[in-house]
């Protein structure tokens, strides 16, 4: 605008040619860069200045413009450093600038470096600041034709209005538009869980750099390429080792890429080989055949003692023949991979030990065992032998007995007087108990304390015992005798209260004095003494009761004399009054007429005289005109009757159990009526035989005569120096074996007759515990105690008895035939009522009755102890939550997989006190039902933080009595399907999170599905895309695209729902940032 200009003349004046209308001068000016105005002043010869010409604006520009190549990095245009890989036509832009006169023209050309020529020629372009797209074509007939690293270059330059040309902007590109070739993978068979190498033949025209192995549609990792580098079309091999986690048919293919472009962070050319189906043989899980179990060494039970090891064992097989590995979890944080490890516990408590046996193919089986570890105990007891003596004591043995759970060799130290002087030390011995023989001597009277100190394992213990040396005192005599008795009755004489204060008793003597005239003499009279000698001073083992009988009535002193081990004696006595009988007792007598009667002892203790009967059986007398009468067997006269043809002939004397009967004109002896008393516990059988009654009714018999063998009822087990003392009660003859000196050698041998005995009935075991509803077996032993083979075999009928209402009570045999003095057995089967049933002791019995003589019967008893039924642990899998339906023990993480506690208690489920879940695997969890929920029978629900994998659950259930049960459950948490995708403004990437992507209205946005199928659910079988305010608005492709309009806040939302071959589905949503372009401003040069 010429404002502020200062004018300066250039050079000299220039004369103008005369009358010329125009001319040129050679005036020159070389100013610095800038804008200048030039004008001409015309003067005539008189120096009159003419009108000044219009100035000319001249811009001086000697600075070159600049042209630089730019690329789009996904969010903005940045300077292109080149070296990127290109496989298709691509766009670049130039940033042109000039600080001087301004740009005039801009150009570009593409140069094929391999061919050494430009197939594009120099092309003019619009000069711009990143507004003009330069399209570079790639292909066999394109600008970039030859494939090579650094195969093609793009050149840009510009010229300003002053004619200055810029330096070249250049970017060199790697060209590769041919994809690799990829063959099928092999082999096509595999074993579940076994690693195997899979390979495919591959090649590339330039260089192959990357291959991946895809199984069931998902990439499993990079494959190794050999040889490396694989280039120039050579045949190569891509291989990778892979392990199938499940059996069945699985798809597999290899996918390869030749180059990786670092600028776009994407691979160039991809090729996927044809998919093949791999037949995978399923793995069979290992089977635990024995264990887990444990022993301990060297300790007897698990303790925390140093060196006390718990030795675990387990055996397992695998039907596939796979090698097995073992994983122990010891419950205190410790673990081992040995099959049969040894482990030491440092803390006393209860541990749940779990063993997991795995094959080399991913199969695993778990089991467990519970053990109680206690703190070791060590106890010792000390005894002395002898521990008491008189005057002095030498050669005392000290015996130490060690007990408790502490193990190892023992160190003993013995101190006779507890004064710190150890008389004996024994180290590292296994002897227990240990006796220090003749160790201690005590020379004087006094009380001494002996001590033992032991060491074993980690512990020690000590004990003492007292030893007394006293002055000798005579024995203390105490006697106890019944104050009343009868003639020939056994009297018990008891001296159990006697003792020796400081020693031991050696012998006991007995004597009895008849008190003449009722005055005791109060002295020991050794008349006919009987003595016992205490064997080895063992007074406690001595029978301290003597049986004695008195032959005549009177008052007696019964004496005992005791002698101790050093010869001192002492005696004592008690007074007993003997009468002929005890008031109220009865006995039988025979009258002078020959009939039996029962006598009752009078209040004075004497027997009344035997009654006199009317007549002797069988005799007769005249009734005058009424004939005669015959004396009956009961010693009374019969009715008067005419004598008939036997008149004048006296009746004969008939044998026992026969009676005279007049038949025609002669007397005959005919059998007496059955049950006619034949004396001495006998009766007639109606056939003329006199048989023993024994325990049957014996009304008028004495049953006491020693000289008449045994009262007719047999010895019944009494010894040869004893006799049966008979008594009569309730019409039954009873006896007790008593010692009788007077009968020694006088008892005649028994007559040859059947000697019946009561059977012996025993149930074994005599007490047995069982739970409600359980059947228990008792062996019933029956002994035939008949003492003579004359009795022959006897058949015993058996009758059982069980509590009322019990469902099972039966005998295998209802009768047993047994020879005398022999036994046989059968089984009693008893079933208690089903739970719940009251716990306690219940009697069961079997009665054996001699079928020939039913009065001979006995009953055997046993106890059925109804005890607590332990709880029954049970768990089942609910893949979609415990409120749903039970199913497979495999579930997905999102479905709230649940283990349901189905434990019961046969007695009553309310008896269950607590349940404890212990979960082991990729993650671990412990849940104490009572502590966590207050419910002793709670379920376990999968925590939200648990990852997919194989797990083992242990459920421990305990009832209120401490009884318990444990069950193990293996389950698998499967990886669920995950829907995911990312976004790009270029079909080949780079890819980024959609929320960080900015796209202008109408700009194409590309989407890439990155979803992961569920375990075993490959491939993804369906996709459903929706694009809010997008065109298109929906798609089912794996890699779709859409362009968006900015309508509202929801514009740009993309939703993907995927479904895999398992039928599992998932949905995810991301939103692209859709923008409205701002107005573009362009500089317009001045007119």
Protein Blocks (a to p, Z undefined) as FASTA:
>chain_A
ZZoiacddehjaddddehiabdcdfbdcdddedddddddddddfkopacddddddddddd
fbdcdddddddehjaccddeejiacfbdcddddddddfbnopfbdcdddddfklopafkb
padddddehkaccdddedjklmblbgcehkbccddddddfkopacddddddddddfbdcd
ddddddfbdcehiacddddddddfkbcfbdcddeehiafbdcdddddddeehiacddddd
dddfbgcjddddddddfbdcfklopafbdcdddddddddddddddddfbdjdddddfbfb
dcfbehiacddddddddfklpacdddddehnopacfbfbdcdddfbdcddddddddddfe
opacdddddddddddddddddddddfbdehiaehiacddddedjbecdddddddfkonop
afbdcehiabdcdddehkbccfbgcdddddddddehjbccdddddddddddddddddddd
dfbdcehiacdddfklgccfklccfbdcddddddehhiaehiacdehiacdddehhiakl
pccbdcdddfbgcddddddddddfkopacdddddddddfbdehiacddddfkopacdddd
dfkopacdddddfbdehiacdehjnopadddfkopacddddekjmgoiacddddehiacd
dehjaccdddddehiaebjhiacehlopacdfklmccfkbgklafklonnonojnopafk
bccddddeehiacddddddfklgokaccddddddddddddddddfbdcddehiacddddd
dddfbfbfklopadddddddddehiabdcdfbfbdcddehiacddddddddddddddedd
dddddddddfklmmlccddddddddddddddddddddfkojklccddfbdcfklopacdd
fbdcfkbmklpmbdcdddedjbdcdddfklmnopabdcddddfkbccdddddddddddfk
opacdddddddddddddddddddfbfnbpaddfklpccdehiacddddfbdcdehiaccf
bdcdddehiacfbdcbfbdcdddddfblmgoiacdddddfkopacddddddddddddddd
dddddZZ
